Amino acid sequence: MPAAPTLLPSPGTAPGRPTILRVHDVADPAAWAGEHRAELREILATHGALLVRGLGLVDLAVTGAVFRTLASELMVEREAFAAREAYPGGVYSATTWPANQQMCMHHELSYACEVPALMMFACVTAPALGGATCVADAAEVLRALPAELVERAERVGWLLTRNYNDEIGASFQDAFGTSDRAEVETYCRANSIEFTWLPDDGLRTRQRRPAVLRHPVTGARCWFNQLAFLSEWTLAEEVREYLVDEYGPDGLPFNTSFGDGEPIDAEIVATINDAYEIHTRREPWQSGDLLLVDNLACAHSRDAFTGAREVLVAPADPVRVTETATTGVDAR
């Protein structure tokens, strides 16, 4: 007669903090993850994000094994907005971003046609100060935003314009995983991305995406986009001024607008970021932590930090945005 499954302890929550599950004496993290996979995913479906503390994920191979055990399918990242290091087995380093700058709330790859439903993070080395990977409930954020902003964004979607070059941000070779222009063009056509080749091996793209999704499990309407994060108004003022002087107002590495092309001003960006801040949950990393995030239900961010910080990441469980969008915005 098979043994009864071992039940996990109840996860704990506190105001302003994500749901935390503390475990002890785990000799084989991958085996533990396999034993408790269904329970972990059930907790994640309820809370949107789950921090597992005590697994001891400080090794790349072990972390990769845990990621592969918990995911239904790991994804190969395309269209990254900043450089990452790719490791074998679908594991990546955290996005390269200045340590002294806040990385604003966003849903991973929300500008793509195929997005990860699950994001997994493991802290190999915790920073001395700051550096938390924070989360915010996308349904709560949507309810906190002005109704007229939500209605407009839901009706027309949002538009991302990107300029790829070898000087700042990700090059098109990094973002698309190839230096073959024909392959890039094929990918763009298949993913509803307008493209224009520029001098000096540059590339400009435009893609219109839905701003609101309906969660396929809970049915909740979720604010799902990077309208604020990839806007010029989220950049530090001195950085924005330098980039505009260097590349011109149309040459920023990324910028956003409403889906009909109407610009988004600094006040709208501030309104969105304020709503995120109100609903932000954060917990300082401890080395060995595992963070699971429902990428449709929760946005995530990264606090500024000091000291060494090494976090491994895996996007997983791809879903097409057309399957969850609340409008018919172009995202084939």
VEXLUMLO-11072 format. One record per residue (C-alpha): x, y, z. Coordinates in steps of 0.5 Angstrom, whole numbers, m for minus. Layout:
BEGIN
{site {X,Y,Z}};
...
REM end
This chain:
BEGIN
{site {0,0,0}};
{site {3,7,m2}};
{site {5,12,3}};
{site {0,17,5}};
{site {3,24,2}};
{site {7,28,6}};
{site {3,35,7}};
{site {7,42,7}};
{site {6,46,13}};
{site {2,52,12}};
{site {5,58,9}};
{site {5,64,13}};
{site {3,71,11}};
{site {4,78,14}};
{site {2,85,11}};
{site {7,88,6}};
{site {10,81,5}};
{site {9,75,0}};
{site {7,69,2}};
{site {13,65,6}};
{site {13,57,6}};
{site {19,55,11}};
{site {22,48,10}};
{site {28,45,14}};
{site {33,39,13}};
{site {31,38,6}};
{site {37,34,3}};
{site {35,33,m4}};
{site {31,40,m6}};
{site {29,37,m13}};
{site {26,30,m10}};
{site {23,35,m5}};
{site {20,39,m10}};
{site {18,33,m14}};
{site {14,30,m8}};
{site {11,37,m7}};
{site {10,40,m14}};
{site {2,39,m14}};
{site {2,43,m7}};
{site {6,48,m9}};
{site {3,50,m15}};
{site {m4,50,m11}};
{site {m1,55,m6}};
{site {1,59,m12}};
{site {m5,59,m15}};
{site {m8,62,m9}};
{site {m3,67,m7}};
{site {0,69,m14}};
{site {7,68,m11}};
{site {10,64,m6}};
{site {17,65,m3}};
{site {20,58,0}};
{site {25,59,5}};
{site {30,53,7}};
{site {31,49,1}};
{site {39,52,0}};
{site {39,53,m7}};
{site {46,56,m8}};
{site {48,51,m13}};
{site {47,52,m21}};
{site {46,44,m22}};
{site {41,43,m16}};
{site {37,50,m18}};
{site {36,48,m25}};
{site {34,41,m23}};
{site {29,44,m18}};
{site {26,49,m24}};
{site {25,43,m29}};
{site {22,39,m23}};
{site {17,45,m22}};
{site {15,47,m29}};
{site {11,44,m34}};
{site {16,47,m40}};
{site {22,51,m39}};
{site {22,57,m44}};
{site {28,60,m49}};
{site {28,67,m48}};
{site {27,72,m54}};
{site {26,79,m54}};
{site {30,81,m48}};
{site {30,88,m46}};
{site {37,87,m43}};
{site {43,82,m43}};
{site {42,76,m39}};
{site {47,70,m38}};
{site {44,64,m41}};
{site {46,57,m37}};
{site {45,50,m40}};
{site {38,47,m38}};
{site {34,53,m39}};
{site {36,57,m33}};
{site {38,65,m34}};
{site {42,70,m29}};
{site {38,76,m27}};
{site {37,81,m32}};
{site {43,86,m32}};
{site {41,93,m29}};
{site {45,98,m25}};
{site {45,96,m18}};
{site {43,103,m15}};
{site {37,103,m19}};
{site {30,101,m18}};
{site {27,96,m23}};
{site {20,98,m24}};
{site {14,93,m23}};
{site {13,89,m30}};
{site {10,82,m32}};
{site {16,78,m36}};
{site {15,79,m43}};
{site {8,82,m43}};
{site {10,85,m50}};
{site {11,78,m53}};
{site {6,74,m56}};
{site {8,68,m52}};
{site {9,69,m45}};
{site {11,65,m39}};
{site {5,63,m34}};
{site {11,62,m29}};
{site {17,65,m27}};
{site {22,62,m22}};
{site {27,65,m18}};
{site {33,62,m14}};
{site {38,67,m9}};
{site {45,64,m10}};
{site {48,70,m6}};
{site {44,75,m2}};
{site {46,82,m3}};
{site {48,86,3}};
{site {43,91,3}};
{site {36,91,m1}};
{site {36,87,m8}};
{site {29,84,m6}};
{site {25,81,m12}};
{site {18,84,m10}};
{site {11,82,m12}};
{site {4,86,m14}};
{site {m2,83,m15}};
{site {m5,85,m22}};
{site {m12,85,m20}};
{site {m11,89,m14}};
{site {m7,94,m18}};
{site {m12,94,m24}};
{site {m18,96,m19}};
{site {m13,101,m16}};
{site {m12,105,m23}};
{site {m17,110,m25}};
{site {m23,107,m29}};
{site {m22,112,m35}};
{site {m14,109,m36}};
{site {m16,102,m35}};
{site {m22,103,m40}};
{site {m17,106,m45}};
{site {m12,102,m44}};
{site {m16,96,m45}};
{site {m20,98,m51}};
{site {m13,100,m55}};
{site {m8,96,m52}};
{site {m1,99,m51}};
{site {5,100,m56}};
{site {12,98,m55}};
{site {18,101,m59}};
{site {25,99,m59}};
{site {31,101,m62}};
{site {37,95,m62}};
{site {44,97,m63}};
{site {51,95,m60}};
{site {51,101,m55}};
{site {46,101,m50}};
{site {41,95,m48}};
{site {40,89,m52}};
{site {43,88,m59}};
{site {38,85,m64}};
{site {43,79,m64}};
{site {42,78,m56}};
{site {34,79,m56}};
{site {33,74,m62}};
{site {38,69,m61}};
{site {41,70,m68}};
{site {45,75,m72}};
{site {41,73,m79}};
{site {37,78,m81}};
{site {32,73,m85}};
{site {31,69,m78}};
{site {29,76,m75}};
{site {25,78,m80}};
{site {21,71,m80}};
{site {20,72,m72}};
{site {18,79,m73}};
{site {13,77,m78}};
{site {10,71,m74}};
{site {9,75,m68}};
{site {6,81,m70}};
{site {12,86,m70}};
{site {13,91,m75}};
{site {21,92,m76}};
{site {25,97,m80}};
{site {33,96,m81}};
{site {37,102,m79}};
{site {44,104,m81}};
{site {50,101,m77}};
{site {46,94,m76}};
{site {41,97,m72}};
{site {34,95,m72}};
{site {27,99,m70}};
{site {21,95,m68}};
{site {14,96,m66}};
{site {9,92,m63}};
{site {2,93,m60}};
{site {m1,88,m55}};
{site {m7,88,m50}};
{site {m6,91,m43}};
{site {m11,87,m39}};
{site {m12,80,m39}};
{site {m17,75,m36}};
{site {m13,70,m31}};
{site {m14,63,m34}};
{site {m15,60,m28}};
{site {m18,65,m23}};
{site {m22,69,m28}};
{site {m19,75,m25}};
{site {m18,81,m30}};
{site {m11,83,m29}};
{site {m7,89,m31}};
{site {m2,86,m35}};
{site {3,90,m39}};
{site {10,94,m39}};
{site {7,101,m40}};
{site {10,104,m34}};
{site {17,100,m34}};
{site {19,101,m41}};
{site {17,108,m42}};
{site {22,114,m42}};
{site {19,117,m36}};
{site {21,111,m32}};
{site {28,113,m33}};
{site {32,117,m29}};
{site {32,124,m31}};
{site {39,125,m32}};
{site {39,118,m36}};
{site {33,120,m40}};
{site {36,127,m42}};
{site {43,124,m44}};
{site {40,118,m48}};
{site {35,124,m52}};
{site {41,128,m53}};
{site {45,122,m56}};
{site {40,118,m60}};
{site {34,123,m61}};
{site {27,123,m58}};
{site {26,117,m63}};
{site {32,113,m62}};
{site {31,111,m54}};
{site {32,104,m53}};
{site {25,103,m51}};
{site {19,107,m50}};
{site {11,106,m50}};
{site {5,109,m52}};
{site {m2,107,m52}};
{site {m4,102,m58}};
{site {m7,108,m62}};
{site {0,111,m62}};
{site {m2,117,m57}};
{site {3,118,m52}};
{site {4,117,m45}};
{site {6,122,m41}};
{site {10,123,m34}};
{site {3,123,m30}};
{site {0,117,m33}};
{site {7,113,m31}};
{site {7,116,m24}};
{site {0,114,m23}};
{site {1,107,m25}};
{site {8,106,m21}};
{site {4,109,m15}};
{site {m1,104,m16}};
{site {4,98,m16}};
{site {8,101,m10}};
{site {1,101,m6}};
{site {1,94,m7}};
{site {8,92,m7}};
{site {10,86,m2}};
{site {17,85,m1}};
{site {22,80,3}};
{site {29,81,3}};
{site {33,75,0}};
{site {36,70,4}};
{site {41,65,0}};
{site {38,59,m2}};
{site {31,62,m3}};
{site {26,60,m8}};
{site {21,65,m11}};
{site {15,62,m15}};
{site {11,68,m19}};
{site {5,67,m23}};
{site {7,72,m28}};
{site {0,73,m30}};
{site {m3,74,m23}};
{site {3,78,m21}};
{site {8,83,m23}};
{site {15,83,m20}};
{site {21,88,m19}};
{site {28,89,m16}};
{site {30,94,m11}};
{site {36,97,m11}};
{site {42,94,m7}};
{site {49,94,m5}};
{site {54,88,m5}};
{site {54,82,m9}};
{site {47,79,m11}};
{site {46,73,m15}};
{site {39,70,m17}};
{site {38,65,m22}};
{site {32,65,m26}};
{site {27,61,m31}};
{site {21,63,m35}};
{site {16,57,m36}};
{site {10,54,m38}};
{site {9,59,m44}};
{site {2,61,m46}};
{site {m1,66,m52}};
{site {m4,72,m50}};
{site {m9,71,m55}};
{site {m12,66,m50}};
{site {m13,71,m44}};
{site {m13,78,m47}};
{site {m20,81,m46}};
{site {m20,85,m52}};
{site {m18,83,m59}};
{site {m11,87,m59}};
{site {m6,84,m65}};
{site {m2,79,m61}};
{site {m3,73,m66}};
REM end
